[in-house]
């Protein structure tokens, strides 16, 4: 029988002998597993028609709920910034004496690897080119559409995505480290529902978080495998098909499982740092051999255009043109980031103990966003430069198979084969990092917030992630991946809105406690000063 979860964050670090294989919160673990397995079975049984079903579901949610996603994501960003610059900004995650576990460099490396990883490698060339060819407004294939393509790409990969992660990560870190509650999504709602976070309502929230996390993660893993498969096909001539993609998922999932077994510091940390190192070399190479002046100039101009049109882009809902462009792009991205948020939020919460709320939010928002913008300007900008100057026809290749876009770009520069191999290895490494990070997070959610559950339990979730990604590819490819994110992202967006209010309630209580501490400290200091003055006066009289 599984051991009952406790309210202490350190619970489960030393599982009893009888629980060495599985140490779970039974309702959350078993219900989540049943829901996910049921989805896998239905998709495999129905077969090809699932493609049409996925597309229909995606269209229905996007058309009717697109405005809600746009509004909600803007609210999350505004809320995160208001907390950072408000009276809660100097609250330290873990208490007044807590110190960071990781250096800033290691912290940023893990942030970036978990938050973007595979996605930015998949879309950094393809998305700007696709927006350039088929923009949401105006004619494609023009200088104007090239400029707008980077603005929309920046919108999708910029502050809004990291604002969602900051909200969830900050909430989890605060209630876990400051309130000593389990590392679960339900803990964040303690100010609103009290002890019911351990009951049916709390477990329902955690089940939704598990399902959202797994499908959001499966979306990224599916994109990554499509890109690895396309890269291998491009380099070797092997047929790029679902069979190859499933075989790749199997192999990479086994590697991710090995990293999961190694744990956070030994596995995830080292892989994340390796990813950043290889990625940095990759980025510097493209800047050096590519159109360097164009890249750096576009980086500056792209940021300026993004900031200048920030509010218009952020609140745009294509209401007056009645097209389906936003459904396939912006709404998908917002749902994807929201469904990823339990995973990324919980992961960055685990690595952020000891940092102040202000440092946490600004660090999460600014540094990864700037790095992302430089990456997009380098790879996407190089692709646009080649298109605008008639040097290469990337548009045809990208429209044919967006997964090949990175490799088609790389072969336009020196050492194309070598860099393509490096690109495949980097995608694979990001796949492993995302998978093992996600496994640790889902494992914690289904184990009642325990931080070090038994190894077989972690292996189970690593394998399940790979299975869901494979089934989604079999059941409809990219449309299925997008639909999975949108379906789970919609209800979880509502959860995040309520989470914001609950966090304010909890932080207000913490701020009041700190104010009382500071007032008491000041009072004692004042009394000590008076006491010293009296002592000196008495000593002076004696003299």
Residue, then its C-alpha position, 0 to 999 in steps of 0.5 A: x500500500x502506498x504511503x500517505x503523502x504528508x504536508x512536509x516538503x521533505x516527505x518521501x526522501x527516504x521511502x520505506x522498504x515496502x515503498x521502494x518501487x512506488x510511493x504515490x498519492x494514489x488518487x492522483x497517480x492512478x486516475x492520471x495514469x488511467x486517463x492517459x492510458x485511455x487516451x492512448x488506447x482510443x487514439x490507436x483503436x480509432x486510427x486515421x480518423x483521429x486526425x480529423x477529430x483532433x483538427x475539429x476539436x482544435x478549431x472549435x476551441x480556438x474559434x470560441x476561446x481564442x479571445x480568452x487565451x489572449x486576455x488571460x496571457x496578458x493578465x499573467x504577464x501584468x500580474x507577474x510584473x506587478x508582484x516583482x515591482x510591488x511590496x512583495x518583491x523583496x520576499x525571499x523564497x525559502x525564508x529570510x536566511x535561505x541561500x540559492x542552491x545553484x549559481x546564477x549561470x547554472x540557474x539560467x542554463x536550466x531555466x532556458x533548457x526546460x522552458x524553450x529547448x526543442x521548440x525554439x530549435x524547431x521553429x526558429x527558422x520555420x516560423x519567420x519564413x512561414x509568416x513572411x510567406x503567409x502573413x496575418x495581414x497584407x501581402x507575403x514575400x515583401x520587406x514589410x512582411x519580413x519585418x512583421x514576421x519577426x514581430x509575431x515570432x518575438x510575440x510568441x516566444x517573448x515575455x508572455x511565455x515567460x510571464x506564465x512560467x514566472x507566475x506558476x514557478x513563483x507560486x509553487x516556490x513560495x508555498x513550498x519553501x515559505x509555507x512548507x507545503x508539498x510541491x504540488x499545484x494544489x498547495x498554491x490554493x491553500x489560502x482559498x480552500x485550506x486543508x481541502x488541498x489534501x482532499x478531493x478538490x486538491x487532488x482534482x487540481x493535481x490530476x489536471x496539472x499532470x494531464x496538462x503537463x504530460x500533453x504539453x511535454x508530449x507536444x514538444x517531444x513530438x516536434x523534436x522527434x519530427x525534426x531529428x527524423x527530418x534531419x536524418x532524412x535530409x542528411x542520409x536519404x532515409x525515408x522520413x515517416x512515422x515509423x522512423x519517428x516512433x523508433x527515435x522516440x523509443x531510443x531517446x526516451x531510453x536515454x532520458x530515462x537514464x538521466x531521470x535515474x541519475x537525478x536533478x543535480x547529476x543528470x538534468x543540471x549537467x545536460x542543461x549546462x551541456x545544452x547551453x554550451x553547445x547551443x552557444x557555440x552553434x549560435x556564435x557560429x551562425x552569427x560569424x559565418x552568416x550575414x553578421x551585420x544583418x543579424x545584429x542590426x535586425x536583433x536591435x530593430x526587431x526588439x524595437x519593433x516588438x516593444x513599439x507594437x507590444x500592446x497592439x500585438x498582445x491584444x490582437x484577436x483578428x476580429x475584423x478580418x475573420x481569418x484562421x491565422x491566429x488559431x494556428x499560431x498565437x492561440x496554439x502558442x498560448x495554450x502550449x505555454x499554459x499546458x507547459x507551465x506546471x512542468x516548467x513552473x515546478x522545475x524552476x521552483x525546485x531550482x530557485x530556493x533562496x532567491x527573492x521574488x523580484x530576482x526570480x521574476x526578472x531573472x525568469x522574464x528578462x534573461x531567457x527572453x533576450x537569449x531567445x530573441x538573439x537566437x531567433x534573429x540569428x537563425x530566422x534573420x539569416x533565413x529571411x536575409x537569404x530569401x530577401x536577397x534571392x540567395x536561397x529558396x527556403x520558403x519552398x523547403x519550409x512549406x514542404x516540411x517545416x521540420x527540415x527548415x533548420x537543416x536547409x538553412x545550415x547547408x547554405x553556410x560552410x560545414x553544412x553537414x557538420x552543423x546539421x549533425x550538431x543540430x540533430x545532437x542538440x535537438x536530441x539533447x534538449x529532448x532528453x533534458x525536457x523529458x527527464x525534467x518533465x518526469x521529475x515534475x510529474x513524479x512529484x505531482x503524483x507522489x504528493x509533492x515528494x522530491x525524491x520518489x523511487x526510481x521505478x516511479x520516475x522511469x514509469x513517467x519517462x516511458x509514458x511521456x514517450x508513449x503519448x508523444x508517439x501516439x500523437x504522431x501516429x494519430x495525426x502529427x502536428x495537428x494532434x500535437x497542437x490539439x493536445x496542448x489546446x485542450x489541456x491549456x484551456x481549463x488550466x488557464x482558469x486555474x492560473x487565474x485563480x492561482x494569481x489571487x491565491x498567491x496574493x493572499x499568501x504573500x500578503x500574509x508573509x509580507x505582514x509577518x516580515x513587517x512585524x519582524x522588521x518592526x520588532x527588530x527596529x524596536x529592539x535596536x532602538x531600545x539597545x541604543x537607549x540602553x547604551x546611551x544610559x550606560x555611557x551617561x552613568x559611566x560619565x557621572x562616575x568619572 
